[in-house]
Amino acid sequence: MNEQEFAELAAGQSLGSLSVQDEQRYRAALAAHPEWAPIVADDADTAALLAEGVPPIAPPPALRDALLARIAVTPQEPAAAAPVDAPPAGAAPAPAASAPADAASALPDEGDQDPAPQPSAAAPARRPRRLLFALAACLVLVVGLGAGAAVVIPQLLRPAAVVALDRIENAPDAAQKTVSLPSGGHATAHWSASIGAAVLVSDGLEPLGTARTYELWFVRGDTPVSAGVFAAEPGTTTAQLRGSMHAGDAIAVTVEPAGGSPTGKPTTQPIVVIPTS
């Protein structure tokens, strides 16, 4: 078992959704790999945080039905049939049963039969199983959280740029500055030197074709440092600058070829430059 497979079992164990067989595999893997204990602790903390203070209210039936419907239509690859060994060269083929009574007499008593061997977990079949496991875990989580999921899940799905903007605005040294855009709109830089983060919020920035993209830059003295690319959306666009901001950095935006500047330096004059000092 690799670490990713163990992480999936650990997530299910924290939700109390493992089968007896998976619970045994989980405990055996943890005993063999004590270095994976932090994964267990993280999952337990997350489950406790999500469940804290949530009243036991049943989720909307439509949400449960949608998850079950998705599980039902998720394809699973059939287990490969066991190959039949060919008889040695020159050997006579095995005789067929002459009568139903003969076949019945050759079978062991029902109480003496060993359990049928389980098909091996071949690599191609693991992806559907993992998807089903994740969907089932989501169902357990939603049923357990009830109405609280309507509050928690949207928080988990917020864009990273919006989360970063909230962190900046809550920082003690949060600052912002607005400049006009050539297209007639405006762009506002939000930053906090104490947490080293910056976000650009633009209104009216023109969307580009597929051959070009906007690229963000920290301008550190005379040196531009790429802070990632972004696409403009109709209306307001929120873009997080990647990397750590230093005190005194200016924030700039250029138009570059798709994927960003091929040289690591701006290839056009910036359309936005916002000093932060």
C-alpha positions as CSV (number, residue, x, y, z in Angstrom):
1,M,0.0,0.0,0.0
2,N,1.3,3.4,-0.9
3,E,0.8,6.7,1.0
4,Q,-2.0,7.9,-1.2
5,E,-4.0,4.7,-0.7
6,F,-3.4,5.0,3.0
7,A,-4.6,8.6,3.0
8,E,-7.9,7.5,1.4
9,L,-8.4,4.9,4.1
10,A,-7.5,7.4,6.8
11,A,-10.1,9.8,5.5
12,G,-12.7,7.1,5.6
13,Q,-11.7,5.9,9.1
14,S,-12.1,9.5,10.4
15,L,-15.6,9.5,9.0
16,G,-16.4,6.0,10.4
17,S,-17.2,4.7,7.0
18,L,-14.6,1.8,6.5
19,S,-15.7,-1.8,6.1
20,V,-14.2,-4.4,8.4
21,Q,-11.7,-5.5,5.7
22,D,-10.6,-1.9,5.0
23,E,-10.3,-1.2,8.8
24,Q,-7.9,-4.1,9.1
25,R,-5.9,-2.9,6.1
26,Y,-5.8,0.6,7.6
27,R,-4.5,-0.6,11.0
28,A,-2.0,-2.9,9.4
29,A,-0.6,-0.2,7.2
30,L,-0.4,2.3,10.1
31,A,1.5,-0.3,12.2
32,A,3.9,-0.8,9.3
33,H,4.3,2.9,8.6
34,P,4.2,4.9,11.8
35,E,5.5,7.9,9.8
36,W,2.0,8.2,8.3
37,A,0.5,9.0,11.7
38,P,0.3,12.8,10.9
39,I,-2.1,12.0,8.1
40,V,-4.4,10.3,10.7
41,A,-4.1,13.3,13.0
42,D,-4.9,15.8,10.3
43,D,-8.0,13.8,9.2
44,A,-9.2,13.5,12.7
45,D,-8.8,17.2,13.4
46,T,-10.6,18.1,10.1
47,A,-13.5,15.8,10.9
48,A,-13.8,17.3,14.4
49,L,-13.6,20.8,13.1
50,L,-16.4,20.2,10.5
51,A,-18.6,18.5,13.1
52,E,-18.1,21.0,15.9
53,G,-21.2,22.8,16.9
54,V,-23.3,21.4,14.0
55,P,-26.9,20.5,15.0
56,P,-28.1,17.0,13.9
57,I,-30.4,18.2,11.1
58,A,-31.1,15.9,8.1
59,P,-29.7,17.2,4.8
60,P,-32.1,18.0,1.9
61,P,-33.2,14.7,0.3
62,A,-32.3,16.0,-3.2
63,L,-28.6,16.3,-2.1
64,R,-28.5,12.7,-0.8
65,D,-30.3,11.5,-3.9
66,A,-27.9,13.3,-6.3
67,L,-24.8,11.7,-4.6
68,L,-26.4,8.2,-4.7
69,A,-27.3,8.6,-8.3
70,R,-23.7,9.6,-9.1
71,I,-22.4,6.6,-7.3
72,A,-24.8,4.3,-9.2
73,V,-23.7,5.5,-12.6
74,T,-19.9,5.5,-11.9
75,P,-18.4,2.8,-14.1
76,Q,-16.3,0.1,-12.6
77,E,-13.9,-2.0,-14.6
78,P,-14.7,-5.7,-14.4
79,A,-12.1,-8.0,-12.8
80,A,-10.0,-9.7,-15.3
81,A,-10.8,-13.4,-15.7
82,A,-8.2,-15.8,-14.4
83,P,-6.2,-17.3,-17.3
84,V,-6.7,-21.0,-18.0
85,D,-3.5,-23.0,-18.0
86,A,-3.0,-25.0,-21.3
87,P,-2.3,-28.7,-20.8
88,P,1.3,-29.8,-21.4
89,A,2.2,-30.8,-24.9
90,G,1.1,-34.4,-25.7
91,A,-1.1,-34.6,-22.6
92,A,-4.7,-35.7,-23.0
93,P,-7.3,-33.1,-22.3
94,A,-9.1,-33.5,-18.9
95,P,-12.3,-35.7,-19.3
96,A,-15.6,-33.9,-19.1
97,A,-18.1,-34.9,-16.4
98,S,-20.2,-37.8,-17.6
99,A,-23.3,-37.0,-15.7
100,P,-24.7,-34.4,-13.4
101,A,-24.4,-36.9,-10.5
102,D,-20.7,-37.3,-11.2
103,A,-20.2,-33.5,-11.1
104,A,-22.2,-33.2,-7.9
105,S,-20.2,-36.0,-6.2
106,A,-16.9,-34.2,-7.1
107,L,-17.9,-31.1,-5.2
108,P,-16.9,-30.8,-1.5
109,D,-19.5,-30.4,1.2
110,E,-20.8,-26.9,1.5
111,G,-19.4,-26.5,5.0
112,D,-15.9,-27.5,3.8
113,Q,-15.7,-24.9,1.0
114,D,-13.1,-22.1,1.4
115,P,-14.3,-18.6,0.7
116,A,-14.0,-17.6,-2.9
117,P,-10.8,-15.8,-3.6
118,Q,-11.2,-12.1,-4.1
119,P,-9.9,-10.6,-7.4
120,S,-6.7,-8.8,-7.0
121,A,-6.8,-5.0,-6.9
122,A,-5.3,-4.5,-10.3
123,A,-4.1,-0.9,-11.0
124,P,-6.7,-0.2,-13.8
125,A,-9.6,-0.9,-11.4
126,R,-8.4,1.3,-8.6
127,R,-9.4,4.6,-10.0
128,P,-13.1,3.8,-10.1
129,R,-12.9,2.3,-6.6
130,R,-11.2,5.5,-5.3
131,L,-13.9,7.6,-7.0
132,L,-16.7,5.6,-5.4
133,F,-14.9,5.8,-2.0
134,A,-14.6,9.6,-2.3
135,L,-18.3,9.9,-3.3
136,A,-19.4,7.6,-0.5
137,A,-17.3,9.6,2.0
138,C,-18.9,12.8,0.8
139,L,-22.3,11.3,1.4
140,V,-21.3,10.3,5.0
141,L,-20.0,13.8,5.6
142,V,-23.1,15.5,4.3
143,V,-25.4,13.3,6.2
144,G,-23.4,13.8,9.4
145,L,-23.2,17.6,9.0
146,G,-26.8,18.1,7.9
147,A,-27.6,21.8,7.4
148,G,-24.2,22.8,8.6
149,A,-22.8,21.5,5.3
150,A,-24.6,24.4,3.6
151,V,-22.3,26.7,5.5
152,V,-19.0,24.7,5.6
153,I,-18.8,23.4,2.0
154,P,-19.1,26.8,0.3
155,Q,-16.3,28.1,2.5
156,L,-14.1,25.2,1.3
157,L,-14.9,25.9,-2.3
158,R,-14.0,29.6,-2.3
159,P,-11.4,30.6,-4.9
160,A,-7.8,30.9,-3.5
161,A,-7.7,34.6,-4.5
162,V,-10.8,35.4,-2.5
163,V,-9.4,33.6,0.5
164,A,-6.1,35.5,0.2
165,L,-8.0,38.8,-0.1
166,D,-9.8,38.0,3.2
167,R,-6.4,37.3,4.9
168,I,-5.0,40.5,3.7
169,E,-8.0,42.6,4.7
170,N,-7.8,41.1,8.2
171,A,-4.1,41.8,8.6
172,P,-3.1,44.7,10.9
173,D,-1.0,46.3,8.1
174,A,-3.6,45.8,5.3
175,A,-3.3,48.5,2.6
176,Q,-4.7,49.2,-0.9
177,K,-4.3,51.6,-3.8
178,T,-6.4,52.1,-6.9
179,V,-5.3,53.2,-10.4
180,S,-7.2,53.7,-13.7
181,L,-7.0,51.3,-16.6
182,P,-6.4,52.2,-20.2
183,S,-9.8,50.6,-21.0
184,G,-11.5,53.0,-18.7
185,G,-12.0,50.7,-15.7
186,H,-9.9,50.6,-12.6
187,A,-7.6,48.2,-10.7
188,T,-7.0,48.0,-7.0
189,A,-4.0,46.4,-5.4
190,H,-4.5,44.9,-1.9
191,W,-1.5,43.9,0.1
192,S,0.0,43.1,3.5
193,A,3.7,43.1,4.0
194,S,3.4,41.3,7.3
195,I,2.0,38.2,5.6
196,G,3.8,38.8,2.3
197,A,0.6,38.6,0.1
198,A,-1.0,40.7,-2.6
199,V,-4.2,40.5,-4.6
200,L,-5.2,42.6,-7.6
201,V,-8.9,43.3,-8.1
202,S,-9.8,44.8,-11.5
203,D,-13.0,46.1,-12.9
204,G,-13.3,46.6,-16.6
205,L,-10.1,44.8,-17.6
206,E,-10.6,43.6,-21.2
207,P,-10.6,39.8,-21.8
208,L,-7.8,38.6,-24.2
209,G,-7.9,36.0,-26.9
210,T,-6.4,32.5,-26.4
211,A,-3.0,33.7,-27.8
212,R,-2.3,36.2,-25.0
213,T,-2.6,36.4,-21.2
214,Y,-2.1,38.9,-18.4
215,E,0.9,38.4,-16.3
216,L,1.5,39.8,-12.8
217,W,4.8,41.1,-11.5
218,F,6.4,42.2,-8.3
219,V,8.8,45.0,-9.3
220,R,11.6,44.9,-6.8
221,G,13.8,47.9,-7.3
222,D,14.6,47.6,-11.0
223,T,14.0,43.9,-11.1
224,P,10.6,42.4,-12.2
225,V,9.7,39.1,-10.6
226,S,6.9,37.1,-12.2
227,A,3.9,36.5,-9.9
228,G,1.8,34.3,-12.2
229,V,-0.7,34.8,-15.1
230,F,-4.4,35.3,-15.0
231,A,-7.4,35.7,-17.4
232,A,-9.7,38.6,-17.2
233,E,-13.4,37.9,-16.6
234,P,-16.3,40.1,-17.7
235,G,-16.9,42.6,-14.9
236,T,-14.7,42.1,-11.8
237,T,-11.6,39.9,-11.8
238,T,-9.7,38.9,-8.6
239,A,-6.1,37.6,-9.1
240,Q,-3.7,36.5,-6.5
241,L,0.0,37.3,-7.0
242,R,2.0,34.2,-6.6
243,G,5.1,34.2,-4.4
244,S,6.1,36.3,-1.5
245,M,5.7,40.1,-1.6
246,H,8.5,42.2,-0.1
247,A,8.0,45.6,1.5
248,G,8.3,48.3,-1.1
249,D,7.5,46.1,-4.1
250,A,5.5,47.7,-6.9
251,I,2.7,45.6,-8.5
252,A,2.5,45.6,-12.3
253,V,0.5,43.9,-15.1
254,T,1.7,43.2,-18.6
255,V,0.2,41.5,-21.7
256,E,2.2,38.4,-22.6
257,P,2.0,35.4,-24.9
258,A,-0.2,32.5,-23.7
259,G,1.4,30.8,-20.8
260,G,3.4,33.9,-19.7
261,S,6.6,35.6,-20.8
262,P,9.0,33.1,-22.5
263,T,12.0,35.0,-21.2
264,G,11.0,35.5,-17.5
265,K,10.9,39.2,-18.0
266,P,8.2,41.5,-19.3
267,T,8.0,41.6,-23.1
268,T,5.6,44.6,-23.3
269,Q,5.2,47.8,-21.4
270,P,3.0,47.4,-18.3
271,I,-0.6,48.5,-18.5
272,V,-0.8,48.7,-14.7
273,V,1.8,49.9,-12.2
274,I,0.8,50.3,-8.6
275,P,3.5,51.4,-6.1
276,T,3.1,50.1,-2.5
277,S,5.4,52.6,-0.8
